[in-house]
Amino acid sequence: MAFDMVSGLSIHGIGIMLNDAKVKAAKPREKAYKIADSGSLYLNVSTTGVRSWRMNYTFGRNAAGKPQQKTLTFGTYPAMTLVAARAKRDEAKGMLNDGRDPAVEKVVAAKAKAMEHANTLRSVGDRWFELNSGWSLEKLNAYRAEHKGKWSHRTARHWTVHRAPWSPVHSADVLMSLERDIYPAIGDLPITAVKAPKLLEVLQKVEKRGAIETAHRLRQRCAGIFAYGVGAGLCEMNPAAGLGANLKDKPKSKKQPSIIDGKRGPEEQLAAVRQMMVDCEAERCRASTKLALRFIALTAVRPNEVHGARWDELHDLDGKDPRWVIPSERMKGDEDRKAEEDGDHIVPLSRQALAVLDAARLVTGQFPLIFPSERNPFKPMSENTLRALLIRGGYGGRHVPHGFRAAFSTIMNERADREWRATGHTGASPDRAIIDLMLAHVPENKVEGAYNRASYLDRRRELAEEWADLLTADFWEPEIHLGQPIRYAATGPGRRSK
């Protein structure tokens, strides 16, 4: 029996290569011993019977200037076979030939693996989300715990920690979609382990329930997470980037119904809009609902922009330049538009719109919102409130709040073109571009759009006044709705028939 000077352990069978039978036959003894294989690989057998694969080698110099003796442990038998141990030995020798210490490389690899498992898709997604939303998920989760899991973007001030590109509404939509469809399936996987086929499988499950647009949005959001991970050095590929071609095409969006549909010429169209306004304002409901309907008709903004309108967004109401400045984060558009420093949308206010605001101030002037919810004055009006008034007025399925934008655009563009041609010009009127600005359409050229967003304000004000004169000519003043009955009696003649 020989003696190993490095380990001080007895060595059995030096120079004889091992085989599976010899490894299986190795039993514990009073002292630990080694059974050599080849190329410095050996099997260490402890007194308790644990059989581990090890390799002795030298790397560097010790304090005395002599070669530093080291031992590398690969794993235990039978979890690691003889063949696998020899492969590990060869790998370690390759590192030594490259001037690298296998023990150090093993530690580095272990840390990298641990880091990989720590960087799950969810954890990386959380960092990406916090960066873009400005929210602290720690504070949000604490809020959830205090409120039995309930939360809303309307109370985001409790967990917002910095200004960010996304609006609270968009942030809430992103988080809820990821928590509903992505994280339960693959959120706990290391981000490096999420490959395109697995992600596609998750997205196609969303498709199968008919939510095709949601699947496309989820792909975009996952692409954002992976792009963040690539930039942070947490993964090397973005498997979501090319998956759009593997998803079903998005269904074409349905046109929002407007009362002008099927009407010929601006005169007939305008008459239809005016009659609808008369019918709906004759209904019994809260004054602020009727005022909001007239305000959205006069300004032609999007419904959600009226729902969230605040008194502090109004400027120079008693001056020569009354305007409503809608913050960019409340406007429709991508994150770039919402993050633009000068991306606010300016709405010149006609004298008729100012009259609506004067009436509304008597009802909600003490609150932050111009048209708040009936049940909570600190929350915006429900998105269904104006739609419900149109339905009660007899226009269900024929007109929605968004339809006022189509009415304004169609009627005013046609009038502008007629006036332009009447002066001997050909083609479309230059006012078409200005009307497009008034509608706050997102331009293809973002630089040009940002430059023009506050342009032509004088002409925009003239067009707003012209539209208001056409729409509400001979209408009663908005104050007439204040103090009127808001419901029909339970008995008696009841509401008028349609």
C-alpha positions as CSV (number, residue, x, y, z in Angstrom):
1,M,0.0,0.0,0.0
2,A,1.3,3.5,-1.0
3,F,0.9,6.8,0.8
4,D,-0.1,10.1,-0.8
5,M,2.2,12.9,0.5
6,V,-0.3,15.6,-0.5
7,S,-3.4,14.3,1.2
8,G,-1.9,12.0,3.8
9,L,-4.4,9.3,2.8
10,S,-3.6,5.8,1.9
11,I,-4.0,5.0,-1.8
12,H,-5.2,1.6,-3.0
13,G,-4.4,0.4,-6.4
14,I,-2.2,3.2,-7.7
15,G,-1.7,3.0,-11.5
16,I,-4.7,0.8,-12.1
17,M,-7.6,2.5,-13.9
18,L,-10.9,2.2,-12.2
19,N,-14.1,0.6,-13.6
20,D,-17.7,0.6,-12.3
21,A,-17.2,-2.7,-10.5
22,K,-14.3,-1.5,-8.5
23,V,-16.1,1.8,-7.6
24,K,-19.2,-0.1,-6.4
25,A,-17.0,-2.5,-4.4
26,A,-15.3,0.3,-2.5
27,K,-16.4,0.0,1.2
28,P,-15.7,2.3,4.2
29,R,-12.7,1.5,6.5
30,E,-11.3,2.8,9.7
31,K,-9.4,5.5,7.8
32,A,-10.4,7.4,4.7
33,Y,-8.6,6.1,1.6
34,K,-8.3,6.8,-2.2
35,I,-8.6,4.6,-5.2
36,A,-6.7,6.2,-8.2
37,D,-7.9,6.3,-11.7
38,S,-5.8,8.1,-14.2
39,G,-4.7,11.7,-14.9
40,S,-4.8,12.6,-11.2
41,L,-8.4,11.6,-10.8
42,Y,-9.2,9.4,-7.8
43,L,-12.2,8.2,-5.8
44,N,-12.0,9.3,-2.1
45,V,-13.8,6.9,0.3
46,S,-14.6,8.4,3.7
47,T,-15.1,6.5,6.9
48,T,-18.8,6.9,6.5
49,G,-18.8,5.4,3.1
50,V,-19.2,8.6,1.0
51,R,-17.4,8.2,-2.3
52,S,-16.4,11.4,-3.9
53,W,-14.5,12.2,-7.1
54,R,-11.4,14.4,-6.6
55,M,-8.3,15.5,-8.4
56,N,-5.0,16.8,-7.1
57,Y,-3.2,19.5,-9.0
58,T,-0.8,22.4,-8.6
59,F,-1.5,26.0,-9.4
60,G,0.5,29.1,-8.6
61,R,3.0,29.4,-5.7
62,N,2.6,29.3,-1.9
63,A,4.2,31.7,0.6
64,A,7.4,29.7,0.5
65,G,7.6,30.1,-3.3
66,K,6.8,26.4,-4.0
67,P,4.1,25.1,-6.2
68,Q,0.7,25.4,-4.5
69,Q,-0.9,22.0,-4.0
70,K,-4.7,22.0,-4.5
71,T,-7.6,19.5,-4.5
72,L,-10.7,19.8,-6.6
73,T,-13.9,17.9,-5.8
74,F,-16.2,17.1,-8.7
75,G,-19.1,15.3,-7.1
76,T,-20.2,12.0,-5.4
77,Y,-20.8,8.5,-6.6
78,P,-23.3,7.3,-7.8
79,A,-24.9,10.7,-8.6
80,M,-21.8,11.3,-10.7
81,T,-20.6,8.3,-12.7
82,L,-17.0,7.4,-13.6
83,V,-17.5,8.6,-17.1
84,A,-18.8,12.0,-15.9
85,A,-16.0,12.3,-13.4
86,R,-13.4,11.8,-16.2
87,A,-15.1,14.4,-18.3
88,K,-14.9,16.9,-15.4
89,R,-11.2,16.0,-15.0
90,D,-10.5,16.7,-18.7
91,E,-12.4,19.9,-18.4
92,A,-10.3,21.0,-15.4
93,K,-7.0,20.1,-17.2
94,G,-8.1,22.2,-20.1
95,M,-8.5,25.1,-17.8
96,L,-5.0,24.5,-16.3
97,N,-3.6,24.5,-19.8
98,D,-5.2,27.9,-20.4
99,G,-3.6,29.2,-17.2
100,R,-6.9,29.2,-15.2
101,D,-7.5,27.8,-11.8
102,P,-10.3,25.1,-11.9
103,A,-11.2,25.8,-8.3
104,V,-11.7,29.5,-9.0
105,E,-13.6,28.8,-12.2
106,K,-15.9,26.4,-10.2
107,V,-16.7,29.2,-7.7
108,V,-17.4,31.7,-10.5
109,A,-19.6,29.2,-12.3
110,A,-21.6,28.4,-9.1
111,K,-22.1,32.1,-8.5
112,A,-23.3,32.6,-12.1
113,K,-25.7,29.8,-11.8
114,A,-27.0,31.1,-8.5
115,M,-27.4,34.5,-10.1
116,E,-29.2,33.0,-13.0
117,H,-31.8,31.3,-10.8
118,A,-32.2,34.5,-8.8
119,N,-32.9,36.5,-12.0
120,T,-36.3,34.9,-12.8
121,L,-38.5,36.3,-15.5
122,R,-40.7,37.8,-12.8
123,S,-37.8,39.4,-10.9
124,V,-36.4,41.0,-14.1
125,G,-39.9,42.0,-15.1
126,D,-40.4,43.7,-11.8
127,R,-37.3,45.8,-12.3
128,W,-38.4,46.7,-15.9
129,F,-41.8,47.6,-14.7
130,E,-40.7,49.8,-11.8
131,L,-38.3,51.7,-14.1
132,N,-41.1,52.5,-16.6
133,S,-44.0,52.9,-14.2
134,G,-42.3,54.9,-11.5
135,W,-44.0,52.6,-9.0
136,S,-42.5,50.7,-6.0
137,L,-43.9,47.2,-6.1
138,E,-42.9,46.8,-2.4
139,K,-45.2,49.7,-1.5
140,L,-47.9,48.4,-3.9
141,N,-47.8,45.0,-2.3
142,A,-48.0,46.5,1.2
143,Y,-51.0,48.5,0.1
144,R,-52.6,45.3,-1.3
145,A,-52.0,43.5,2.0
146,E,-53.7,46.4,3.9
147,H,-56.7,46.4,1.5
148,K,-57.4,42.7,1.1
149,G,-55.7,42.6,-2.3
150,K,-57.8,45.4,-3.7
151,W,-56.0,48.3,-5.5
152,S,-56.6,50.7,-8.4
153,H,-54.5,53.0,-10.6
154,R,-56.5,55.9,-9.1
155,T,-54.6,55.4,-5.8
156,A,-51.2,55.0,-7.4
157,R,-49.9,58.1,-5.5
158,H,-49.4,55.7,-2.5
159,W,-46.7,53.7,-4.3
160,T,-45.4,56.1,-7.0
161,V,-41.8,57.0,-6.2
162,H,-40.6,58.8,-9.3
163,R,-41.8,60.3,-12.6
164,A,-41.8,57.7,-15.4
165,P,-43.0,57.3,-19.0
166,W,-46.1,55.3,-18.3
167,S,-49.4,56.7,-17.0
168,P,-51.0,55.0,-14.0
169,V,-53.7,53.5,-16.2
170,H,-51.2,51.9,-18.5
171,S,-49.0,50.8,-15.6
172,A,-51.9,49.0,-14.0
173,D,-52.9,47.3,-17.3
174,V,-49.3,46.1,-17.8
175,L,-48.9,44.7,-14.3
176,M,-52.3,43.0,-14.3
177,S,-51.8,41.4,-17.7
178,L,-48.4,40.0,-16.6
179,E,-49.7,38.7,-13.3
180,R,-52.7,37.1,-15.0
181,D,-51.1,35.4,-18.0
182,I,-47.3,35.4,-17.9
183,Y,-46.0,35.0,-14.4
184,P,-48.2,32.1,-13.2
185,A,-46.9,30.0,-16.2
186,I,-43.2,31.0,-16.5
187,G,-42.5,33.8,-14.1
188,D,-40.4,31.6,-11.7
189,L,-38.1,30.3,-14.5
190,P,-34.7,31.9,-14.9
191,I,-34.9,34.5,-17.6
192,T,-32.2,32.6,-19.5
193,A,-34.3,29.4,-19.5
194,V,-37.3,31.1,-21.1
195,K,-37.0,30.2,-24.8
196,A,-39.1,31.3,-27.8
197,P,-41.2,28.0,-28.0
198,K,-42.1,28.1,-24.3
199,L,-43.1,31.8,-24.5
200,L,-45.1,31.1,-27.6
201,E,-47.0,28.3,-25.9
202,V,-48.1,30.7,-23.2
203,L,-49.1,33.4,-25.7
204,Q,-51.1,30.9,-27.7
205,K,-53.1,29.9,-24.7
206,V,-54.2,33.5,-24.4
207,E,-55.1,33.4,-28.2
208,K,-57.2,30.3,-27.7
209,R,-59.6,32.1,-25.3
210,G,-60.1,34.7,-28.1
211,A,-57.9,37.4,-26.7
212,I,-55.8,37.9,-29.8
213,E,-55.0,41.6,-29.1
214,T,-54.0,40.8,-25.6
215,A,-51.6,38.1,-26.8
216,H,-49.9,40.7,-29.0
217,R,-49.7,43.2,-26.2
218,L,-48.2,40.5,-23.9
219,R,-45.6,39.7,-26.5
220,Q,-44.6,43.4,-26.7
221,R,-44.4,43.6,-22.9
222,C,-42.3,40.4,-22.7
223,A,-40.0,41.8,-25.4
224,G,-39.6,44.9,-23.2
225,I,-38.6,42.7,-20.2
226,F,-36.0,40.7,-22.3
227,A,-34.6,43.9,-23.9
228,Y,-34.1,45.2,-20.3
229,G,-32.5,41.9,-19.4
230,V,-30.1,42.0,-22.4
231,G,-29.1,45.5,-21.5
232,A,-28.5,44.6,-17.9
233,G,-26.4,41.6,-18.8
234,L,-28.9,39.1,-17.4
235,C,-29.6,37.3,-20.7
236,E,-28.2,37.3,-24.1
237,M,-31.3,36.9,-26.4
238,N,-34.8,38.4,-26.7
239,P,-37.0,35.4,-27.6
240,A,-40.1,37.5,-27.7
241,A,-38.8,39.9,-30.4
242,G,-39.7,37.7,-33.4
243,L,-42.8,35.9,-32.1
244,G,-45.3,38.4,-33.7
245,A,-45.2,36.3,-36.9
246,N,-46.3,33.2,-34.9
247,L,-49.4,34.9,-33.6
248,K,-52.7,35.4,-35.3
249,D,-53.3,38.7,-37.0
250,K,-55.0,41.3,-34.8
251,P,-58.6,41.7,-35.7
252,K,-59.4,45.0,-37.4
253,S,-60.8,47.5,-34.9
254,K,-64.5,48.2,-35.4
255,K,-65.4,51.8,-36.3
256,Q,-67.0,53.7,-33.4
257,P,-70.6,54.4,-34.4
258,S,-71.5,58.1,-34.9
259,I,-74.9,59.6,-35.6
260,I,-73.5,61.0,-38.9
261,D,-73.0,57.6,-40.4
262,G,-75.1,57.3,-43.5
263,K,-76.0,61.0,-43.6
264,R,-75.3,63.0,-46.7
265,G,-73.4,66.3,-46.5
266,P,-72.4,68.4,-43.5
267,E,-75.9,70.0,-43.2
268,E,-77.7,66.7,-42.8
269,Q,-74.9,65.4,-40.5
270,L,-75.0,68.6,-38.3
271,A,-78.8,68.4,-38.0
272,A,-78.5,64.8,-36.8
273,V,-75.9,65.7,-34.1
274,R,-78.0,68.7,-32.9
275,Q,-81.2,66.7,-32.7
276,M,-79.3,64.0,-30.7
277,M,-78.0,66.7,-28.3
278,V,-81.5,68.0,-27.8
279,D,-83.0,64.5,-27.2
280,C,-80.2,63.5,-24.7
281,E,-80.3,66.8,-22.8
282,A,-84.1,66.4,-22.4
283,E,-83.5,63.2,-20.4
284,R,-83.6,63.3,-16.6
285,C,-80.2,62.7,-15.1
286,R,-77.5,64.5,-13.1
287,A,-76.7,68.0,-14.4
288,S,-73.0,67.2,-14.5
289,T,-73.7,64.3,-16.9
290,K,-75.5,66.6,-19.4
291,L,-72.8,69.2,-19.0
292,A,-70.1,66.6,-19.7
293,L,-72.0,65.5,-22.8
294,R,-72.1,69.0,-24.2
295,F,-68.5,69.6,-23.2
296,I,-67.2,66.5,-25.1
297,A,-69.3,67.5,-28.1
298,L,-67.8,71.0,-28.1
299,T,-64.2,70.0,-27.6
300,A,-64.1,66.7,-29.6
301,V,-61.6,65.1,-27.2
302,R,-61.5,61.5,-26.2
303,P,-64.0,60.3,-23.6
304,N,-61.3,59.4,-21.0
305,E,-59.8,62.9,-21.3
306,V,-63.2,64.4,-20.3
307,H,-63.6,61.8,-17.5
308,G,-60.3,62.8,-15.9
309,A,-60.5,66.6,-16.6
310,R,-59.4,68.6,-13.7
311,W,-60.0,72.2,-12.7
312,D,-56.2,72.9,-12.4
313,E,-55.8,71.9,-16.1
314,L,-57.8,75.1,-17.2
315,H,-55.9,78.3,-17.9
316,D,-56.8,81.9,-18.5
317,L,-60.5,81.3,-18.4
318,D,-61.2,85.1,-17.9
319,G,-58.5,86.2,-20.4
320,K,-58.1,86.3,-24.1
321,D,-56.6,82.8,-24.4
322,P,-58.8,80.4,-22.4
323,R,-57.5,76.9,-22.8
324,W,-57.6,73.4,-21.4
325,V,-54.1,71.8,-21.2
326,I,-54.4,68.0,-21.0
327,P,-51.2,66.5,-19.6
328,S,-49.3,64.2,-22.0
329,E,-49.5,61.2,-19.6
330,R,-53.3,61.3,-20.0
331,M,-53.2,61.4,-23.8
332,K,-53.5,58.4,-26.1
333,G,-50.2,57.3,-27.6
334,D,-47.1,55.2,-26.9
335,E,-44.7,55.7,-24.0
336,D,-42.6,58.2,-26.0
337,R,-45.6,60.4,-26.5
338,K,-46.6,60.2,-22.9
339,A,-43.0,61.0,-21.8
340,E,-42.6,64.1,-24.0
341,E,-41.7,67.2,-22.1
342,D,-43.9,69.3,-24.4
343,G,-46.4,66.6,-25.2
344,D,-49.4,68.2,-23.5
345,H,-52.5,68.7,-25.7
346,I,-53.8,72.2,-25.8
347,V,-57.6,72.6,-26.3
348,P,-58.7,76.2,-27.1
349,L,-62.0,76.8,-25.3
350,S,-64.9,78.4,-27.1
351,R,-67.2,80.7,-25.3
352,Q,-69.9,77.9,-25.3
353,A,-67.4,75.5,-23.6
354,L,-66.6,78.2,-21.0
355,A,-70.3,78.5,-20.3
356,V,-70.4,74.7,-19.7
357,L,-67.5,75.1,-17.3
358,D,-69.2,78.0,-15.5
359,A,-72.3,75.9,-14.9
360,A,-70.2,72.9,-13.8
361,R,-68.2,75.0,-11.3
362,L,-71.4,75.6,-9.4
363,V,-71.7,71.8,-8.9
364,T,-68.2,70.4,-8.7
365,G,-66.0,73.5,-8.3
366,Q,-65.0,72.5,-4.8
367,F,-63.5,69.2,-6.0
368,P,-60.4,68.5,-8.1
369,L,-62.3,66.8,-11.0
370,I,-64.7,68.8,-13.3
371,F,-66.9,65.8,-14.0
372,P,-66.4,63.4,-11.1
373,S,-68.2,60.1,-10.2
374,E,-71.7,60.4,-8.7
375,R,-70.7,58.2,-5.8
376,N,-67.2,59.5,-5.1
377,P,-66.4,63.1,-6.1
378,F,-62.7,62.3,-6.0
379,K,-62.9,59.6,-8.7
380,P,-63.5,60.3,-12.4
381,M,-66.9,59.8,-14.0
382,S,-67.5,56.2,-15.1
383,E,-66.7,55.4,-18.7
384,N,-70.3,54.2,-19.0
385,T,-72.1,57.3,-17.8
386,L,-72.2,59.3,-21.1
387,R,-72.9,56.1,-23.1
388,A,-75.8,55.4,-20.8
389,L,-77.3,58.9,-21.4
390,L,-77.0,58.3,-25.2
391,I,-78.8,55.0,-24.8
392,R,-81.6,56.5,-22.7
393,G,-81.9,59.3,-25.3
394,G,-82.6,56.6,-27.9
395,Y,-79.2,56.4,-29.6
396,G,-77.9,53.1,-28.3
397,G,-75.8,51.4,-31.0
398,R,-76.1,54.6,-33.2
399,H,-73.7,56.9,-31.4
400,V,-71.1,56.6,-28.6
401,P,-69.2,59.4,-26.8
402,H,-66.2,58.8,-29.1
403,G,-68.5,59.5,-32.1
404,F,-68.4,63.2,-31.5
405,R,-64.8,63.2,-32.8
406,A,-65.9,61.7,-36.1
407,A,-68.8,64.2,-36.3
408,F,-66.4,67.2,-35.7
409,S,-63.8,65.9,-38.1
410,T,-66.2,65.0,-41.0
411,I,-68.3,68.1,-40.8
412,M,-65.5,70.6,-40.3
413,N,-63.3,69.1,-42.9
414,E,-66.1,69.1,-45.5
415,R,-66.9,72.8,-44.7
416,A,-63.2,73.7,-44.9
417,D,-62.8,72.1,-48.3
418,R,-66.0,73.8,-49.6
419,E,-64.7,77.2,-48.5
420,W,-61.3,76.5,-50.0
421,R,-62.7,75.5,-53.4
422,A,-65.0,78.5,-53.3
423,T,-62.0,80.8,-53.4
424,G,-60.7,79.2,-56.6
425,H,-58.3,76.7,-55.0
426,T,-58.2,73.0,-55.8
427,G,-57.5,70.0,-53.5
428,A,-57.9,69.8,-49.8
429,S,-58.0,72.8,-47.5
430,P,-55.0,73.6,-45.3
431,D,-57.4,73.5,-42.4
432,R,-57.4,69.7,-42.6
433,A,-54.0,69.6,-40.9
434,I,-55.1,72.0,-38.2
435,I,-58.3,70.0,-37.6
436,D,-56.1,66.9,-37.2
437,L,-54.0,68.8,-34.6
438,M,-57.2,69.6,-32.7
439,L,-58.1,65.9,-32.6
440,A,-54.6,65.2,-31.2
441,H,-54.0,62.3,-33.6
442,V,-50.6,60.7,-33.1
443,P,-48.5,61.6,-36.1
444,E,-46.2,59.2,-37.9
445,N,-43.4,61.8,-37.7
446,K,-43.0,62.3,-34.0
447,V,-40.6,65.2,-34.3
448,E,-42.9,67.1,-36.6
449,G,-45.8,66.2,-34.3
450,A,-44.0,67.6,-31.2
451,Y,-43.2,70.8,-33.1
452,N,-46.7,71.4,-34.3
453,R,-48.6,70.4,-31.1
454,A,-48.8,74.0,-29.9
455,S,-48.9,75.5,-33.4
456,Y,-51.8,77.4,-35.2
457,L,-53.5,78.1,-31.9
458,D,-55.3,81.2,-33.3
459,R,-56.8,79.3,-36.2
460,R,-57.6,76.4,-33.9
461,R,-59.5,78.8,-31.6
462,E,-61.4,80.2,-34.7
463,L,-62.4,76.7,-35.8
464,A,-63.4,75.7,-32.2
465,E,-65.7,78.8,-32.1
466,E,-67.1,78.0,-35.5
467,W,-67.9,74.4,-34.5
468,A,-69.5,75.6,-31.3
469,D,-71.7,78.1,-33.1
470,L,-72.9,75.5,-35.5
471,L,-73.5,72.8,-32.9
472,T,-75.3,74.8,-30.2
473,A,-76.9,77.6,-32.1
474,D,-80.2,78.5,-30.3
475,F,-79.6,76.0,-27.6
476,W,-80.6,76.8,-24.1
477,E,-77.8,77.9,-21.8
478,P,-76.2,75.1,-19.8
479,E,-77.3,76.5,-16.5
480,I,-80.8,75.4,-17.3
481,H,-79.8,71.9,-16.3
482,L,-79.0,72.9,-12.7
483,G,-81.6,71.9,-10.2
484,Q,-83.7,69.9,-12.6
485,P,-85.2,66.5,-11.7
486,I,-82.7,63.7,-12.2
487,R,-85.1,60.8,-12.2
488,Y,-88.6,60.0,-13.4
489,A,-91.4,59.4,-10.8
490,A,-92.2,55.9,-9.9
491,T,-95.9,56.5,-10.6
492,G,-97.7,58.8,-13.0
493,P,-97.1,59.3,-16.7
494,G,-93.4,58.3,-16.3
495,R,-90.7,59.0,-18.9
496,R,-91.7,59.9,-22.4
497,S,-91.8,57.2,-25.0
498,K,-89.3,57.0,-27.8
